[in-house]
Amino acid sequence: MKHLAAYLLLNLAGKTPNESNIKSLLDTVGIETDDARLKQLLGELDGKDIDELVNSGLSKLASVPTGGGGAAAASSGAAAGGATAEAAPAEEAKKEEEKEESDDDMGFGLFD
């Protein structure tokens, strides 16, 4: 990932992402370069348009389910249970406060 991130940063800066530029960039932030992985990355990206690769990846990522919706279902369930719209936020805040208090002490100390 670090090699790919350096490649993309150099590309965004308008510089040619080659082996020496990537090594130089990673060296400036104190990251060691794995020569074998860097050569593999450059070999796989050679002759390809990075913008097209990113766009094709985004379209694939759009089809991945991300879950969610649980919070909306829980809040709608509380409202359907007879709680008024004004009381629901107060109850929610109280529940969250109780949860935070219970998370404070997990039965052990940091330096035990």
N, C-alpha and C positions, 0 to 999 in steps of 0.2 A: 504493500500500500504506500509506503513512504516513497518508493521510486515512482509510482504512478502519480502521487500527489505532486512531486517535484516536476514530473513531465508536464502535468496539466498547468502548474504555475508558470513554468517557462513558456508554454504555449500561449497562455493568457497575456503574458508580458510581451509577446511578439518576438521572443527569442527562439532559436532553433533548439528543440529539446534533443540533445545528443549526449553521449556518454560523459564527455568532459564537463558540459554545462550542468548536468544532473549531479555529478560528483561534487562539483564546486558549490552548488546550491546546498546540498546536504551537509557538506563540510562546514559551511558558514554557520549552521545551527547545531553543529556537534553530533551529527548522525553519521554512523559508519555506513558505507556503501557495500552491498553484497554484489560483487561483480557478476557472478553467474546469473542472479535474478535480474540485474539491470540489463545484461545482454539478452536474456530471454524476453524481457518486456520490450526492448527496442526491436528485437526480431519480429515479435508478434504485431507491433504497431507500424512496422516499416511499410510505407506506401499506402497507409490507410488515413482517411480524413477523420481527425479526432472529433469534429463536430457531428459527423454522421454516426460515429460509434456511440457518442453520448446520447444522441436522439433515439437511436435504436434501443439503447439500454433503458431509457425513460419509458418508451412504449411497452417494454417487457415488464418494467416495474409497476406500471399502471394496472396490470392484471393480477398483481399479488394482493391477496386479501390482507387487510391490516387490522381487522378486528374493530374494537371500539363499540360505541353504542351502549355499553353497559351503564355508564353514568346517566345517560338520558333515560334509559329504561327504569333505573332506580329512582330517579327524581320524579318521573311520571307516575310510578307506582305509589310514591308517598302522597302525591297530589290526589290520586284516585282513592286513596285510603281515607279521605275525609279531611285532610289537613288543609287549612286555608292557605292562600297564596302568601299571606303575610307571615304565618307561623312556620311555613316550610323553611325559609332561610334561617330563622332563629334555631329551629331544631337541628338543621344541618350544621350550623356553627357549633352548637353544643356537642353534637356527636363527634365532630372533628376535634374539638378541644379535648374531649375525653380520650380519644384515640391518641392524641399527642402526649397526654399525660401518661398513658399506659405504656407508650414506647420509650419513655425516658429511662426507666430502670428495667433492664432485661435480665436481672438476676445475677449480674456479675459486674465487676468494676473494670475499668480500662487497664489498670496496672496490677490486677490480682494474679 
